[in-house]
Structure formats: C-alpha cells, structure tokens
C-alpha cells in the first residue's frame, strides 16, 4: 500500500505528498473516514486527488492510502433493475446502511455477495476457450439472460465446469491457460471505467433503433450503435424525451445515467419504470434497465465518474451480443464538473472556462458507442447506442459543450423553446434537426416497413420546408395573397405538425407508435394532400376543402389502437377520396 499525507484541501480536490509510487487514476482512500478518491494529476511526489464524497472536515496532515488499482466497476449478474450512485454503490444498500443521508466513507459492494444465482454451463470439460467465449448463462431477470464470459486475457482449456447455484465470487469454472496454470473463473469481472472494453471489429451501424416517437423514427432516425445529442433550453422537454426513448426504444438493455440532474427526475424514473409494461415482453421496464443516479446535490466529482461507470456497464451487455441504449442526462453537468475540477487544478482555461481537453473527453465518451463484433470464437454482434442531453445556458447552442458535441454525434434533435411554449411536444425543431444516418435508414425502412416509406418521408419534409418559406410571405402580406395550392400546403403541414409530429407521452395509445402505424399516418395526410390537389385543379375552393368532415378524423387517427390501424385507416382513406370526389362533382354542377 502506498501512503501519503494531505497538504491541501480545495473542495472536492485534495493534494497529497509522498505519493511517488502511486499511478494516475489509482483509487485512494482519504483520511481515517476512508473517503473514496481518484488520482487525476501527478507532480513529482504530489498527487492531486478528486474525492467522490463530501470533504468538509478534512485537513492537512491526514493520511491518504492508494489501493494501487484504477477506478473499476463490478460486472456480473445483479446489475439489471438496480439503481447505483455515480461510483457504482447500490443506493438501496446505502439506504439500509446509513438511512436517508449517505454517510461519509461508507463501503458497499456493487454486486450482492450473498445472493446465489443459478448457473447453467454452455461448455463441457476439455473445451478450448478464449476471452469473450460464453461458458454459461444466468437468468438475471424475467427478460434478461446474463451471459458469463471468459475474462479478457485468458485463453486455454476448461479443466472443470460446475452446475448449480453460486454467488458472484464463487468459482464456476476452472480454465487451464496456455502456460499450464489453472485459473478460477467466477461470474463477476472487474473492469477499469476509463478503458474501453475490447472487441474484434467495429461495424457500420445500419438498422433503425425503433423508438416509437414519430418525429424521431420517421424524420431524424438513429441507428442501433449510433450517437445522438438532444440540446435544448430549460423546460423544453429534454428529460421527458430521454425518458420516452428509454421506455420505448427497441433495445434489450437500457442504461440511464442521471448526471447532475434534479433528484425528482430520477424519482419519476424510479416510480414509472417498474409500473410500465415493455411493449416487446409484457414485463416491467425495470426488468431490463440499469439506473445510475448522480443528482445535482451529490458531490460534483462523482458526476465525472458516473458517465464512465454507465458506459462501461453498457459495454458489458454489448459484449454479450445485446442491443444497448445509453441515456446520459446531461453531459453539460458532466462538463461543468470537468470545469470545476480543472479550475481547482489551476489549469489554463479554454473557451468559457472549460478545460482545453473538453472536446477530446466528449469524443472519448461518444466513440465508445457503436456496432461491434464481440470477442470470442463464436460471432456475436452487439450494439451500444449513446444519446446525450445537452443543457446549454439560455438555450444557446453556440456554447462550447454543444459545439464540441455536434462535431462528434451524427444525430441532432434540436429542442425549441418556442415549440415548448406552444405545448408542442416533443419540441424537436424539424427545420434545425438532422440525422446523418438518414440514407442508411431509408434503405432499411423501404425493405422492412414499406417500399414507399422513404418517399413519403421526403415529400413530408419538403412540404414542411416549403411551409417555412410561405409563412414569411403570410407575415408580410397575409394568407389571402397565397394561391389555393399554397394554402393547401399550409393546411397539409398543419396536419403534419399537429397530427403527426405532436405526440402525447402521457396518452396510453399515443405514447408509442409502431413503424407500420407511422407509415399509415403519414400516408393518410399525403393522400389528403394529393386528392385535394386534384380538387383544386378541378376548380374547388380551398375553403370547402378545409371544412371537410374527414379532416377531424385524420386528426384523431393517432389515437387508434395498433390492432385497428389498417381497418380504421383504410376507412378514413376511402372517406377522403369520397368527400373529394363529391366536392369535384358539386363544383362541376355549379359550373
């Protein structure tokens, strides 16, 4: 053990001397209170330590002990449906040990050491194995099977493999490595959080991550293994949007990191997720969710760790071949923690006081997402999708965190305060948002949803862009100056905005929309547009078209349950054609 002595305390930053033998990123125990810290800078024998707990009461002369190990997470059965703090301490166990206020220096194991898990072997004695091979499985929750893999760096032959119930520390398999040494394998692995978990190959993400949110899936899609950012001002709905994505995304595992956000938002997640039914499995959503809560009242240094803790847990499930969705809410609070620690280290500040390495740290985080072929002799493809919320002060996306994030991510869902004030949610601005995965998703959707899917999406997007141009004319000279066909565009885009893009996350039917229903909804609106165009060419006045009874039915179509979509929408489409035909024939009679 390497010991040192505190010479300076500055908030969460502690400087200790006599630490020459310690290494960067070693975990240390500070003072007789055993506060957890991590070495973030070395100068000679002086080490700067960021402490993940409250440092009030610390003073010079107190002892610092280095564990000689980097900050690591415990990976194994028991992660799913648990809520952790930023350094992977289970909050439920902390509550049992110390009550509502977390005591300083309290030590709680991340994975339950007493619980026994039923281990089913998938290999037999004499099998050759290498790092990443699945030697057995554990039914972790009703919907998640935890695959027990050979740890990184181990290759050899199975000498013995057991069956039965074991704790995470008990040996389930003995592997004779290439040097002839017997290595005991348990169900638990440890992995340093700042190091990316290895894989064989990184592939191009090509399939859509279905979220059930119409504005996302149809207009600004994200792929499985993609990266996205949700920047927006206070009150524009970042957190609710992330909650929606966490609830309904087509992912096997969801890792939700509440980084520096309000405590009541994490409480909402805790209260809602166990009660919500997963549309794919019918079980509680909590059965496939890992929560990391590092709220704004917790020590600022732990925010920095929480992001890495979350993504390492996500990588572990990705290595099993699962599709994982990671929500980070929000990376701005994490960047603020970086800025505070950088200031206390007296580093040269960059733009707006953020450290010069802000961009590279953000890139290191987002680059850990992707679609990869996992290690092991059998090919497993896993995906890790990272979605980060950004909270720019005053909604100004020209600030450093937003700009650094935009240089890295491929999907930008720009939340707009003016849309939020109009109660249009999700308040994603369709003119400023974009997705660089669009071409790949168009190909995928045309094959998997409907051959016309991308054509309809392109036409609807073009109409929305035309509307923005027409609105400028309307503001100058009024709506009456527009031609009938231009006024029809305004009526159609009103329907796209209010009936398609607007989605009520608290309505039991409207909260989630399948891709088939999204296609049919858009087709309804465009059928109305095309038929009405024919009527205008035949001389029908625009006011008669806007007063058609079927328009109200188009507006209510989003509340039709999935089972009745085809029958109900076919009926509405035939009503559109019938009413338009009636208008044309009446127009002809009048002539």
Residue pairs with C-beta under 8 A, 6 or more apart in sequence:
1 65
1 66
1 67
1 68
2 19
2 21
2 22
2 65
2 66
2 68
3 18
3 63
3 64
3 65
3 66
4 16
4 17
4 18
4 19
4 22
4 45
4 47
4 63
4 64
4 66
5 16
5 17
5 18
5 60
5 61
5 62
5 63
5 64
6 14
6 15
6 16
6 30
6 31
6 58
6 59
6 60
6 61
6 62
6 63
6 64
7 15
7 16
7 17
7 46
7 60
8 14
8 15
8 60
9 15
9 55
9 58
9 59
9 60
10 344
11 55
11 300
11 340
11 344
12 50
12 51
12 52
12 55
12 299
12 300
12 301
12 340
12 341
12 344
13 48
13 49
13 50
13 51
13 341
13 344
13 345
14 30
14 37
14 48
14 49
14 51
14 55
14 58
14 64
15 46
15 47
15 48
15 49
16 28
16 30
16 46
16 47
16 49
16 64
17 45
17 46
17 47
18 45
19 39
19 42
19 45
19 46
19 47
19 64
19 66
20 44
20 45
21 66
22 28
22 39
22 42
22 47
22 66
22 68
23 39
23 66
23 68
23 70
24 39
24 40
24 41
24 42
25 38
25 39
25 40
25 70
25 71
25 192
25 194
26 38
26 39
26 66
26 67
26 68
26 69
26 70
27 36
27 37
27 38
27 66
27 67
27 69
27 70
27 71
27 72
28 36
28 37
28 38
28 39
28 47
28 49
28 64
28 65
28 66
28 67
29 35
29 36
29 37
29 64
29 65
29 67
29 105
30 36
30 37
30 49
30 51
30 55
30 58
30 62
30 64
31 58
31 62
31 63
31 64
32 62
32 63
33 57
33 58
33 104
33 105
34 105
34 107
35 51
35 52
35 53
35 55
35 58
35 104
35 105
36 51
36 52
36 53
36 87
36 105
37 49
37 50
37 51
37 52
37 64
37 301
38 49
38 50
38 52
38 71
38 301
38 305
39 47
39 48
39 49
39 66
40 48
40 49
40 50
40 341
40 345
41 47
41 48
41 345
42 48
47 64
48 345
49 64
50 301
50 304
50 341
51 299
51 301
52 86
52 87
52 299
52 301
52 302
52 305
53 104
53 105
53 299
53 302
54 104
54 299
70 192
70 193
70 194
70 195
71 87
71 192
71 193
71 194
71 305
71 308
72 190
72 191
72 192
72 193
73 88
73 110
73 190
73 191
73 193
73 309
73 312
73 313
74 88
74 109
74 110
74 111
74 168
74 188
74 189
74 190
75 188
75 189
75 190
75 191
75 312
75 313
75 316
76 111
76 146
76 148
76 168
76 186
76 187
76 188
76 189
77 111
77 117
77 138
77 140
77 146
77 168
77 187
78 111
78 112
78 115
78 117
78 140
78 168
79 111
79 140
79 146
79 290
79 313
79 316
80 140
80 141
80 144
80 146
80 253
80 287
80 288
80 289
80 290
81 141
81 286
81 287
81 289
81 290
82 90
82 92
82 290
82 291
83 90
83 91
83 92
83 266
83 270
83 291
83 292
83 293
84 90
84 91
84 110
84 290
84 291
84 292
84 293
84 309
85 91
85 94
85 102
85 292
85 293
85 294
85 298
85 302
85 306
86 259
86 292
86 294
86 298
86 302
86 303
86 305
86 306
86 309
87 302
87 305
87 306
87 309
88 110
88 292
88 309
88 313
89 106
89 108
89 110
90 108
90 110
91 293
93 108
93 109
94 102
94 106
94 108
97 103
97 106
97 108
98 106
111 168
111 188
112 167
112 168
113 167
113 168
113 169
114 167
115 167
115 168
116 165
116 166
116 167
117 138
117 140
117 146
117 165
117 166
117 167
117 168
117 187
118 138
118 139
118 164
118 165
119 136
119 137
119 138
119 148
119 162
119 163
119 164
119 165
119 166
119 172
119 187
120 136
120 137
120 138
120 163
121 135
121 136
121 161
121 162
121 163
121 172
121 173
122 134
122 135
122 136
122 137
123 129
123 133
123 135
123 136
123 158
123 161
123 173
124 158
124 161
125 158
125 159
125 160
125 161
126 157
126 158
127 157
127 158
128 156
128 157
128 158
128 377
129 135
129 150
129 154
129 155
129 156
129 157
129 158
129 175
129 377
130 150
130 154
130 155
130 375
130 376
130 377
131 149
131 150
131 151
131 152
131 153
131 154
131 155
131 198
131 375
131 376
132 149
132 150
132 152
132 319
132 374
132 375
132 376
133 149
133 150
133 376
133 377
133 378
134 147
134 148
134 149
134 320
134 376
134 378
135 148
135 149
135 150
135 158
135 161
135 172
135 173
135 185
136 147
136 148
136 161
136 172
136 173
137 145
137 146
137 147
137 148
138 145
138 146
138 148
138 187
139 145
139 146
140 146
141 283
141 287
141 288
142 281
142 283
142 287
143 278
143 281
143 283
143 287
143 288
144 252
144 253
144 287
144 288
146 187
146 320
147 320
147 321
148 172
148 185
148 187
149 189
149 319
149 320
149 376
150 175
150 185
150 376
151 185
151 189
152 189
152 197
152 198
152 375
154 175
154 177
154 183
154 185
155 177
155 178
156 175
156 176
156 177
156 178
156 183
157 175
157 176
158 173
158 174
158 175
158 176
159 174
159 175
159 176
159 182
160 173
160 174
161 172
161 173
161 174
162 171
162 172
162 173
166 172
166 187
168 186
168 187
168 188
169 186
169 188
170 186
170 187
171 184
171 185
171 186
172 185
172 186
172 187
173 184
173 185
174 182
174 183
174 184
174 185
175 182
175 183
175 185
176 182
176 183
177 183
189 316
191 197
191 312
191 316
193 305
193 308
193 309
193 311
193 312
194 308
196 315
196 367
196 368
197 312
197 315
197 316
197 318
197 319
198 375
199 319
199 372
199 373
199 374
199 375
200 372
200 373
200 374
200 375
201 372
201 373
202 370
202 371
202 372
203 225
203 370
203 371
203 372
203 373
203 381
204 371
204 440
205 223
205 224
205 225
205 226
205 370
205 371
205 383
205 437
205 440
206 223
206 371
206 440
206 444
207 223
207 224
207 444
208 217
208 221
208 222
208 223
208 224
208 441
208 444
208 445
208 448
208 515
209 221
209 222
209 223
209 224
209 226
209 249
209 250
209 251
209 323
209 325
209 385
210 217
210 249
210 250
210 514
210 515
211 217
211 222
211 244
211 245
211 248
211 249
211 250
212 244
212 248
212 249
212 279
212 511
212 512
212 513
212 514
213 241
213 244
213 245
213 248
213 426
213 503
213 513
214 500
214 501
214 503
214 513
214 518
214 521
215 426
215 428
215 430
215 501
215 503
216 222
216 245
216 413
216 426
216 428
217 513
217 515
217 518
218 457
218 460
218 500
218 518
218 522
219 430
219 433
219 435
219 457
219 460
219 461
219 501
220 411
220 412
220 413
220 428
220 433
220 434
220 435
220 438
221 411
221 435
221 437
221 438
221 441
222 228
222 385
222 387
222 411
222 435
222 437
223 371
223 385
223 437
223 440
223 441
224 250
224 251
224 323
224 371
224 383
224 385
225 369
225 370
225 371
225 372
225 383
225 384
225 385
226 369
226 385
226 410
226 411
226 437
227 366
227 369
227 385
227 386
227 387
227 388
227 408
227 409
227 410
227 411
228 385
228 386
228 387
228 388
228 409
228 410
228 411
228 412
228 413
229 331
229 387
229 388
229 389
229 390
229 402
229 405
229 406
229 409
229 411
229 412
229 413
230 238
230 241
230 242
230 387
230 388
230 389
230 390
230 413
230 415
231 238
231 389
231 390
231 391
231 392
231 397
231 402
231 405
231 412
231 414
231 415
232 238
232 389
232 390
232 391
232 392
232 395
232 414
232 415
232 416
232 417
232 427
233 391
233 392
233 394
233 395
233 415
233 417
234 391
234 395
235 417
235 420
236 395
236 415
236 416
236 417
236 419
236 420
236 427
237 415
237 420
237 425
237 426
237 427
238 329
238 330
238 389
238 390
238 391
238 415
239 261
239 265
239 329
239 389
240 425
240 426
240 505
241 389
241 413
241 415
241 426
241 428
242 256
242 327
242 329
242 387
242 389
243 268
243 269
243 272
243 505
244 426
244 505
244 511
245 325
245 327
245 387
246 254
246 256
246 269
246 273
246 289
246 325
246 327
247 272
247 273
247 276
247 285
247 511
247 512
248 279
248 511
248 512
249 325
249 385
250 280
250 323
251 288
251 322
251 323
251 324
251 325
251 385
252 288
252 317
252 322
252 323
252 324
253 288
253 289
253 290
253 314
253 317
253 322
253 323
253 324
253 325
254 285
254 288
254 289
254 290
254 324
254 325
254 326
254 327
255 289
255 290
255 292
255 310
255 311
255 313
255 314
255 317
255 324
255 325
255 326
255 327
256 269
256 289
256 290
256 291
256 292
256 326
256 327
256 329
257 292
257 294
257 306
257 307
257 309
257 310
257 326
257 327
257 328
257 329
258 265
258 266
258 269
258 291
258 292
258 293
258 294
258 295
258 329
259 292
259 294
259 303
259 306
259 307
259 328
259 329
259 330
259 331
259 333
259 334
260 294
260 295
260 296
260 300
260 303
260 330
260 332
260 333
260 334
260 336
260 337
261 295
261 296
261 329
261 330
261 333
262 295
262 296
263 293
263 295
263 296
263 297
265 329
266 291
266 293
266 295
269 291
270 291
273 284
273 285
273 286
273 289
273 291
274 284
274 285
274 286
275 284
276 284
276 285
277 283
277 284
277 285
278 284
278 285
278 287
278 288
279 512
281 287
281 288
290 310
290 313
292 306
292 309
292 310
292 313
294 302
294 303
294 305
294 306
296 333
300 336
300 337
300 340
300 341
301 337
301 341
303 333
303 334
303 336
303 337
304 334
304 337
304 338
304 341
306 334
307 328
307 331
307 334
307 365
308 365
310 326
310 328
311 326
311 365
311 368
311 384
311 386
314 324
314 326
314 384
315 368
315 384
317 324
317 382
318 324
318 372
318 374
318 382
318 383
318 384
319 374
319 375
319 380
319 382
320 374
320 380
320 382
321 374
321 380
321 381
321 382
322 382
322 383
323 382
323 383
323 385
324 382
324 383
324 384
324 385
325 385
325 387
326 369
326 384
326 385
326 386
326 387
327 387
327 388
327 389
328 334
328 365
328 386
328 387
328 388
328 389
329 388
329 389
330 388
330 389
330 390
330 391
331 362
331 365
331 388
331 389
331 390
331 401
331 405
332 389
332 390
332 391
332 392
332 401
333 391
335 354
335 358
335 362
335 400
335 401
338 354
338 355
338 358
338 361
339 349
339 353
339 354
339 355
342 349
342 354
342 355
343 349
343 353
347 355
347 356
348 356
349 355
349 356
350 356
350 358
350 400
351 400
352 399
352 400
354 400
354 401
358 400
358 401
358 404
359 404
359 407
362 401
362 404
362 405
362 408
363 404
363 408
365 386
365 388
366 386
366 388
366 405
366 408
366 409
367 408
368 384
368 386
369 384
369 385
369 386
370 383
370 384
371 381
371 382
371 383
372 381
372 382
372 383
372 384
373 379
373 380
373 381
374 380
374 381
374 382
388 405
388 409
390 397
390 401
390 402
390 405
392 399
392 401
392 402
393 399
395 417
396 402
397 403
397 406
397 414
406 412
410 435
410 436
410 437
411 434
411 435
411 436
411 437
412 432
412 433
412 434
412 435
413 426
413 428
413 433
414 428
414 429
414 432
414 433
415 426
415 427
415 428
415 429
416 427
416 428
416 429
416 432
417 427
419 425
419 427
419 428
419 429
420 427
424 497
424 501
424 502
425 502
425 503
425 504
425 505
426 503
426 505
428 501
430 461
430 464
430 501
431 464
431 465
431 468
435 441
442 453
442 454
442 457
443 454
445 453
445 454
445 457
445 515
446 452
446 453
446 454
448 515
449 515
449 516
449 519
450 516
450 519
452 519
452 523
453 515
453 519
456 519
456 522
456 523
456 526
457 522
459 526
460 496
460 500
460 522
460 525
460 526
463 489
463 492
463 493
463 496
463 529
464 493
464 496
464 497
466 489
466 493
467 489
467 490
467 493
470 482
470 486
470 489
470 490
471 490
473 481
473 482
474 481
474 482
474 490
479 487
479 490
482 490
484 536
484 541
484 542
485 533
485 536
487 542
488 529
488 532
488 533
488 536
488 542
488 545
489 529
491 532
491 542
491 545
491 546
492 525
492 526
492 528
492 529
492 532
495 525
495 528
495 551
495 554
495 555
496 522
496 525
498 555
499 521
499 525
499 554
499 555
499 557
499 558
500 521
500 522
500 525
500 558
503 510
503 511
503 513
503 558
504 510
504 511
505 511
507 559
509 558
509 559
509 560
509 561
510 558
510 559
513 521
513 558
514 562
516 565
517 560
517 562
517 565
520 565
520 566
520 569
521 557
521 558
521 569
523 569
523 573
524 554
524 557
524 569
524 572
524 573
524 576
525 554
527 573
527 576
527 577
528 550
528 551
528 554
528 576
531 576
531 577
531 580
532 545
532 580
534 580
534 584
535 545
535 580
535 583
535 584
535 587
536 542
536 545
538 584
538 587
538 588
539 587
539 591
540 583
540 584
540 587
544 583
545 580
545 583
548 579
548 580
548 583
549 575
549 579
550 572
550 575
550 576
550 579
553 572
553 575
554 572
554 576
557 568
557 569
557 572
560 568
560 569
